[in-house]
Amino acid sequence: MSRYFTEDHEWIDVDGDVGTVGISDYAQGALGDIVFVDVPEEGRELSKGDEAAVVESVKAASDVYAPVSGTVIEGNAQLAEEPALVNSDPEGEGWFFKITLSDTSELDGLMDETAYAAFVAKL
């Protein structure tokens, strides 16, 4: 499985043609305590860069963008009951949605973990 990051602090784990998307530990730290998450519906078609989900914290509301184009196959229903999962495990159980990639070449424009760590270090 490969993990990629966007400059907007989304991550995507890719296994074959399925990607699992969430926000990075850096992003959840910047947001503070997460109080609400709205994930996309199954079957929703997304283009790279589309607003896919909304995350609200005690500080602000932020959009989560699709790092790649594809079809949503599952939203993390657990976040409706337990939005704080995004704080406690942002790059694991706090994932937002799973998507079937329609164009794997879009991954080429994303950062790997090393590049993302260097990007965050400059912020």
C-alpha positions, 0 to 999 in steps of 0.5 A, spaced: 500 500 500 502 506 498 500 513 501 500 520 498 499 527 501 496 533 498 498 540 499 491 541 503 493 536 508 489 530 505 492 523 505 490 517 501 492 510 502 492 506 495 491 499 494 490 497 487 485 502 484 481 503 491 484 509 495 482 511 503 482 518 504 483 522 510 486 528 513 493 528 516 496 529 523 498 536 522 491 538 519 487 535 525 492 539 530 491 545 526 484 544 527 483 543 534 478 538 537 473 535 531 466 536 533 463 534 526 464 530 520 460 530 514 463 525 509 460 524 502 455 519 500 456 512 497 456 513 489 458 520 489 462 522 483 468 526 485 473 530 480 480 531 483 480 537 487 472 537 489 470 539 496 468 532 498 467 532 506 466 537 511 470 537 518 468 542 523 472 543 530 471 548 535 476 553 531 473 553 524 470 549 519 474 546 513 473 542 507 476 536 505 478 535 498 478 529 493 486 528 492 484 524 486 478 523 481 473 517 482 467 514 485 466 514 493 465 507 495 464 508 502 464 514 507 466 512 514 460 512 518 463 511 525 465 519 524 458 521 525 458 518 532 465 519 534 468 525 530 474 525 535 477 519 532 479 524 527 483 527 533 485 521 536 487 517 530 487 521 524 491 517 519 488 510 521 481 509 524 479 517 523 479 516 515 473 520 511 472 516 505 474 510 500 474 512 493 475 507 486 480 511 482 478 513 475 485 515 473 491 513 477 496 517 474 493 523 478 497 520 484 503 523 480 502 530 482 501 528 490 507 527 495 510 521 498 511 521 506 518 524 505 516 530 501 510 531 505 514 531 512 519 536 508 513 541 506 510 541 513 517 543 516 517 549 512 510 551 514 
